[in-house]
Amino acid sequence: MPVQSTPAPNAQVQRMHAAIDKVVAVGPGFLRGDVDVQHMTDTMIGAVRDYAEQERTAGGDGLPHGVEAERLHEVLRELLGCGSGFQARRCDAACVARTITFMVDEFGAH
């Protein structure tokens, strides 16, 4: 029986950053009011789902591998939780704006 290897940690971190970058790219427009909250939360959810699919395709086990991956995994969880929370009417646009403000400040171009 072949042993399934886990993806290289560096590749996992790169995929995580790519997902976060998708959100951060839309974030400033949302914060300016150029993008509506539905589109913003669709982007948040879609970015995390795309990441998860890429991990499955790469043979990942769904777990973060390494310290940086663990930190970024929590960021992805927040994006998914916040986006889906808004869409399930558990929070409001102001809550989404707080999350996106943090994401843009933390991961945007400096």
C-alpha positions as CSV (number, residue, x, y, z in Angstrom):
1,M,0.0,0.0,0.0
2,P,1.6,3.3,-1.0
3,V,2.3,5.9,1.7
4,Q,0.6,9.2,1.0
5,S,3.0,12.0,1.8
6,T,2.0,15.4,3.2
7,P,2.7,18.4,1.1
8,A,5.9,20.3,1.6
9,P,5.3,22.9,4.4
10,N,6.7,25.7,2.3
11,A,4.2,24.9,-0.5
12,Q,1.4,24.8,2.1
13,V,2.4,28.2,3.4
14,Q,2.5,29.6,-0.1
15,R,-1.0,28.4,-0.8
16,M,-2.2,29.9,2.4
17,H,-0.7,33.2,1.6
18,A,-2.3,33.1,-1.9
19,A,-5.7,32.6,-0.3
20,I,-5.2,35.5,2.0
21,D,-3.9,37.6,-0.8
22,K,-7.2,37.1,-2.7
23,V,-9.1,38.5,0.2
24,V,-6.6,41.4,0.8
25,A,-6.8,42.3,-2.9
26,V,-10.6,43.0,-2.5
27,G,-10.4,44.4,1.0
28,P,-9.6,48.0,0.3
29,G,-12.5,48.3,-2.2
30,F,-14.8,46.9,0.4
31,L,-13.5,49.2,3.1
32,R,-14.0,52.2,0.7
33,G,-17.5,51.1,-0.1
34,D,-16.8,50.1,-3.7
35,V,-17.5,46.4,-3.0
36,D,-20.6,45.2,-1.2
37,V,-20.4,42.9,1.8
38,Q,-21.9,40.0,0.0
39,H,-19.1,40.1,-2.6
40,M,-16.5,40.5,0.2
41,T,-17.8,37.5,2.1
42,D,-18.1,35.4,-1.1
43,T,-14.4,36.2,-1.7
44,M,-13.5,35.2,1.9
45,I,-15.3,31.9,1.7
46,G,-14.2,31.2,-1.8
47,A,-10.5,31.8,-1.1
48,V,-10.5,29.4,1.9
49,R,-12.4,26.8,-0.1
50,D,-10.0,27.1,-3.0
51,Y,-7.1,26.7,-0.6
52,A,-8.7,23.6,0.9
53,E,-9.2,22.1,-2.5
54,Q,-5.6,22.8,-3.5
55,E,-4.4,21.1,-0.3
56,R,-6.5,18.0,-1.1
57,T,-5.1,17.9,-4.6
58,A,-1.6,18.2,-3.3
59,G,-2.2,15.3,-0.9
60,G,-2.6,17.3,2.2
61,D,-4.1,15.9,5.4
62,G,-6.0,19.1,6.4
63,L,-3.5,20.0,9.1
64,P,-1.1,22.9,9.2
65,H,2.6,21.8,9.0
66,G,4.9,24.1,10.8
67,V,4.7,27.2,13.0
68,E,3.9,29.7,10.2
69,A,1.3,27.3,8.7
70,E,-0.4,27.0,12.1
71,R,-0.6,30.8,12.4
72,L,-2.0,31.2,8.8
73,H,-4.4,28.3,9.4
74,E,-6.0,30.4,12.2
75,V,-6.2,33.4,9.8
76,L,-8.0,31.2,7.2
77,R,-10.3,29.9,9.9
78,E,-11.2,33.5,10.8
79,L,-11.9,34.4,7.2
80,L,-14.2,31.4,6.7
81,G,-15.9,31.9,10.1
82,C,-16.4,35.6,9.5
83,G,-17.6,35.3,5.9
84,S,-19.9,32.4,6.6
85,G,-21.1,34.0,9.9
86,F,-22.2,37.1,7.9
87,Q,-24.0,35.0,5.3
88,A,-25.7,33.1,8.1
89,R,-26.8,36.4,9.6
90,R,-24.8,35.8,12.8
91,C,-22.9,39.0,12.4
92,D,-23.1,42.3,10.5
93,A,-21.1,44.2,7.9
94,A,-19.3,46.2,10.6
95,C,-17.9,42.9,12.0
96,V,-16.7,41.9,8.5
97,A,-15.1,45.4,8.1
98,R,-13.2,44.8,11.4
99,T,-11.8,41.5,10.1
100,I,-10.9,43.0,6.7
101,T,-9.3,46.0,8.3
102,F,-7.1,43.6,10.3
103,M,-6.3,41.5,7.1
104,V,-5.3,44.5,5.0
105,D,-3.2,46.0,7.8
106,E,-1.5,42.7,8.6
107,F,-1.1,41.2,5.1
108,G,-1.5,44.1,2.7
109,A,1.4,45.9,1.0
110,H,3.4,48.1,3.4
